Amino acid sequence: MADVTVVGAGPVGMLLAGDLARRGVDVEVLERRPAAGGGSRAIGVHAPVLAALEPSGVTERLLAHAVRVRRGEARSRGRTLGVVRFEALSARFPFVATLPQAATEAVLAADAPEPVRGAKVMTVLPRPDGVLVRAGVRGRVTERISRIADWPDWHPPAEMRQRQPYLPVKMTGGVYNPLGAKALYLGNSLYRIHGTDDARTIGRATSSGCFRMTNGHVTDLARRVGVGTTVVVVNRLNGRMARVGD
């Protein structure tokens, strides 16, 4: 699970992600567009930004692809309405570096992680220790395994205890604990893949969003995956996967 999630793989998002990555921060980028766009929404990169990016080496790479515009004119029906002379700036870069936005993004992407494309952010929840970002990728919800525990304690969430007041605040791990022999925690959410000794409840809506397996199956699964493994949540298995499961 990344320390920082950047939403949007445009120039600002890729610049931020690249800067964090250079500083050793584990960062991921979520982008809704399935591919980088070919259009541009800005005329170029101005002198203050070029100066700020120079220490990182980004400015040099941008200028290798850019046209340096030192003068701009505003015209209407053949008449010149005004002139802007960037060359008159008292700056290290007295021009506007113009290049397509896709080219800018490509330069910035050199330092940033590959974006997860087709991702739609659905929830952003503040937590005491950070922020939970839940996203669907190509219509599917994804999470990463953040922890694997043997015979874990169970802490029923407050909303569950409101519905079922007889539940304890904490149930120590063991054979009578609903989380079973093993639990795979999904991100910073309240959801888990966990074991159970009651096979009748597997595959049915009998829990508050967790995914149940037999104790033997979840123990075997835990041996095959690790912290950081991506989990994709689907509404139903396709026919081929269902047959394999049977």
QUIJOPE-V127786 format. One record per residue. RES is the residue in three letters. PSI is psi in whole degrees, 0 to 359 (none if undefined). Layout:
res:RES psi:PSI
res:RES psi:PSI
//
This chain:
res:MET psi:127
res:ALA psi:151
res:ASP psi:327
res:VAL psi:135
res:THR psi:123
res:VAL psi:126
res:VAL psi:114
res:GLY psi:123
res:ALA psi:31
res:GLY psi:186
res:PRO psi:317
res:VAL psi:314
res:GLY psi:316
res:MET psi:325
res:LEU psi:313
res:LEU psi:314
res:ALA psi:319
res:GLY psi:319
res:ASP psi:318
res:LEU psi:317
res:ALA psi:321
res:ARG psi:334
res:ARG psi:6
res:GLY psi:14
res:VAL psi:134
res:ASP psi:113
res:VAL psi:144
res:GLU psi:152
res:VAL psi:126
res:LEU psi:129
res:GLU psi:130
res:ARG psi:325
res:ARG psi:135
res:PRO psi:339
res:ALA psi:159
res:ALA psi:137
res:GLY psi:157
res:GLY psi:351
res:GLY psi:176
res:SER psi:143
res:ARG psi:12
res:ALA psi:151
res:ILE psi:340
res:GLY psi:193
res:VAL psi:126
res:HIS psi:168
res:ALA psi:314
res:PRO psi:322
res:VAL psi:318
res:LEU psi:319
res:ALA psi:320
res:ALA psi:328
res:LEU psi:350
res:GLU psi:316
res:PRO psi:333
res:SER psi:349
res:GLY psi:355
res:VAL psi:320
res:THR psi:315
res:GLU psi:320
res:ARG psi:323
res:LEU psi:315
res:LEU psi:337
res:ALA psi:339
res:HIS psi:354
res:ALA psi:157
res:VAL psi:132
res:ARG psi:109
res:VAL psi:117
res:ARG psi:353
res:ARG psi:139
res:GLY psi:145
res:GLU psi:142
res:ALA psi:125
res:ARG psi:153
res:SER psi:120
res:ARG psi:43
res:GLY psi:352
res:ARG psi:141
res:THR psi:118
res:LEU psi:331
res:GLY psi:160
res:VAL psi:136
res:VAL psi:124
res:ARG psi:96
res:PHE psi:334
res:GLU psi:343
res:ALA psi:356
res:LEU psi:140
res:SER psi:76
res:ALA psi:163
res:ARG psi:327
res:PHE psi:86
res:PRO psi:59
res:PHE psi:170
res:VAL psi:127
res:ALA psi:109
res:THR psi:133
res:LEU psi:155
res:PRO psi:148
res:GLN psi:323
res:ALA psi:324
res:ALA psi:321
res:THR psi:314
res:GLU psi:322
res:ALA psi:320
res:VAL psi:315
res:LEU psi:331
res:ALA psi:343
res:ALA psi:330
res:ASP psi:351
res:ALA psi:158
res:PRO psi:157
res:GLU psi:128
res:PRO psi:148
res:VAL psi:107
res:ARG psi:157
res:GLY psi:18
res:ALA psi:131
res:LYS psi:118
res:VAL psi:126
res:MET psi:333
res:THR psi:135
res:VAL psi:111
res:LEU psi:120
res:PRO psi:137
res:ARG psi:160
res:PRO psi:328
res:ASP psi:12
res:GLY psi:207
res:VAL psi:134
res:LEU psi:123
res:VAL psi:118
res:ARG psi:129
res:ALA psi:152
res:GLY psi:138
res:VAL psi:117
res:ARG psi:44
res:GLY psi:358
res:ARG psi:141
res:VAL psi:135
res:THR psi:147
res:GLU psi:167
res:ARG psi:144
res:ILE psi:123
res:SER psi:344
res:ARG psi:146
res:ILE psi:127
res:ALA psi:142
res:ASP psi:134
res:TRP psi:59
res:PRO psi:154
res:ASP psi:154
res:TRP psi:128
res:HIS psi:94
res:PRO psi:131
res:PRO psi:158
res:ALA psi:319
res:GLU psi:330
res:MET psi:321
res:ARG psi:335
res:GLN psi:321
res:ARG psi:328
res:GLN psi:80
res:PRO psi:342
res:TYR psi:350
res:LEU psi:144
res:PRO psi:166
res:VAL psi:326
res:LYS psi:139
res:MET psi:119
res:THR psi:144
res:GLY psi:148
res:GLY psi:186
res:VAL psi:338
res:TYR psi:2
res:ASN psi:133
res:PRO psi:340
res:LEU psi:351
res:GLY psi:206
res:ALA psi:339
res:LYS psi:145
res:ALA psi:133
res:LEU psi:111
res:TYR psi:137
res:LEU psi:105
res:GLY psi:219
res:ASN psi:15
res:SER psi:179
res:LEU psi:3
res:TYR psi:150
res:ARG psi:158
res:ILE psi:120
res:HIS psi:169
res:GLY psi:169
res:THR psi:152
res:ASP psi:6
res:ASP psi:90
res:ALA psi:340
res:ARG psi:339
res:THR psi:354
res:ILE psi:132
res:GLY psi:10
res:ARG psi:160
res:ALA psi:67
res:THR psi:4
res:SER psi:181
res:SER psi:44
res:GLY psi:353
res:CYS psi:170
res:PHE psi:119
res:ARG psi:145
res:MET psi:163
res:THR psi:156
res:ASN psi:321
res:GLY psi:319
res:HIS psi:318
res:VAL psi:329
res:THR psi:319
res:ASP psi:318
res:LEU psi:317
res:ALA psi:332
res:ARG psi:338
res:ARG psi:344
res:VAL psi:180
res:GLY psi:177
res:VAL psi:131
res:GLY psi:346
res:THR psi:136
res:THR psi:135
res:VAL psi:125
res:VAL psi:124
res:VAL psi:123
res:VAL psi:157
res:ASN psi:323
res:ARG psi:157
res:LEU psi:145
res:ASN psi:170
res:GLY psi:317
res:ARG psi:316
res:MET psi:322
res:ALA psi:319
res:ARG psi:321
res:VAL psi:318
res:GLY psi:323
res:ASP psi:none
//
